[in-house]
Amino acid sequence: MRKIVTLVCMMLIGASCYADEDSETNKKIDQLCKSISSSAAMVMKARQANLPMSEQLEIISEADSEYFKTVMRNIVMEAYDYPRLNTPSYQTQAIQDFENKVMLECLRKHSI
């Protein structure tokens, strides 16, 4: 009986260590996705301000990270699939909706 209790305790301690690792990984994923979704909001804000897509792609092309370039290029293309809205309140809503959509997609893609 004592061996079983010891084994169960060891398993629980091990599970706790993995939970801590998962928690730390989730924090990093949350930070990454928050950064990406914030960038997406800026892209949509520029799109709603009628900035040409080519200018946004040019800005992105200057980034050092190939991963960032690829992600942001896809975000820019997706943002320009949305119509440009005329009313400031609709523009604000479109920006928030797009930011949330990108955040959700990122979390789904990277969650463990």
C-alpha atoms as one frame of an Amber mdcrd trajectory, in Angstrom:
protein
   0.000   0.000   0.000   2.820   2.364   0.887   4.408   1.746  -2.539   1.147
   2.652  -4.272   0.840   5.892  -2.289   4.458   6.748  -3.088   3.906   5.997
  -6.777   0.753   8.135  -6.881   2.570  11.012  -5.157   5.426  10.796  -7.667
   2.952  10.826 -10.558   1.184  13.872  -9.140   4.465  15.727  -8.672   5.431
  14.882 -12.261   2.057  16.031 -13.546   2.488  19.267 -11.627   5.832  19.868
 -13.351   4.247  19.309 -16.756   1.383  21.639 -15.834   3.935  24.340 -14.977
   5.641  23.820 -18.347   2.278  23.976 -20.136   1.382  27.130 -18.247   4.649
  28.807 -19.236   4.213  27.707 -22.851   0.643  29.065 -22.884   1.889  32.416
 -21.553   4.412  32.620 -24.391   1.746  31.674 -26.926  -0.589  34.312 -25.478
   2.150  36.948 -25.781   2.957  35.930 -29.360  -0.700  35.979 -30.387  -1.315
  39.297 -28.661   1.595  40.809 -30.572   0.358  39.389 -33.867  -3.239  40.487
 -33.277  -2.103  43.998 -32.285  -0.173  44.188 -35.536  -3.286  42.963 -37.351
  -5.287  45.796 -35.783  -2.740  48.306 -37.102  -2.970  46.738 -40.563  -6.759
  46.978 -40.534  -6.626  50.547 -39.246  -4.363  51.476 -42.161  -6.651  49.585
 -44.528  -9.668  51.524 -43.229  -7.659  54.747 -43.719  -7.295  53.722 -47.399
  -3.537  53.095 -47.304  -2.630  51.133 -50.425  -1.942  47.459 -49.868   1.376
  47.793 -51.695   2.609  50.256 -49.055   1.755  47.872 -46.240   3.550  45.015
 -48.017   6.573  47.260 -48.574   6.757  48.063 -44.848   6.534  44.386 -43.969
   9.255  43.433 -46.431  11.767  45.402 -44.353  11.337  43.136 -41.303  14.208
  40.859 -40.289  12.160  37.786 -39.413  10.942  35.588 -42.266   8.257  34.179
 -39.963   6.995  37.698 -39.222   7.028  38.604 -42.919   5.005  35.523 -43.840
   2.453  35.977 -41.056   2.018  39.689 -41.704   1.765  39.240 -45.477  -1.135
  36.840 -44.908  -2.739  39.277 -42.463  -2.446  42.148 -44.936  -4.028  40.079
 -47.702  -6.849  39.048 -45.397  -7.424  42.636 -44.236  -7.825  43.784 -47.820
 -10.511  41.160 -48.362 -12.632  43.302 -46.027 -14.401  46.341 -47.456 -13.310
  49.841 -46.531 -16.018  51.392 -44.374 -16.972  55.070 -44.302 -18.358  55.528
 -40.807 -15.772  55.873 -38.022 -17.799  53.672 -35.667 -18.001  50.921 -38.303
 -14.283  51.261 -38.971 -13.520  50.896 -35.264 -15.728  47.824 -35.070 -14.057
  46.307 -38.150 -10.626  46.883 -36.588 -11.664  45.246 -33.307 -13.361  42.338
 -35.054 -10.305  41.714 -37.217  -7.949  41.890 -34.236 -10.100  39.366 -32.350
 -10.331  37.074 -35.383  -6.549  37.025 -35.794  -6.052  36.442 -32.052  -8.447
  33.494 -32.105  -6.840  31.962 -35.200  -3.388  32.341 -33.663  -4.401  30.768
 -30.359  -6.051  27.846 -32.144  -3.007  27.297 -34.319  -0.406  27.465 -31.536
  -2.212  26.059 -28.491  -0.935  22.839 -27.033
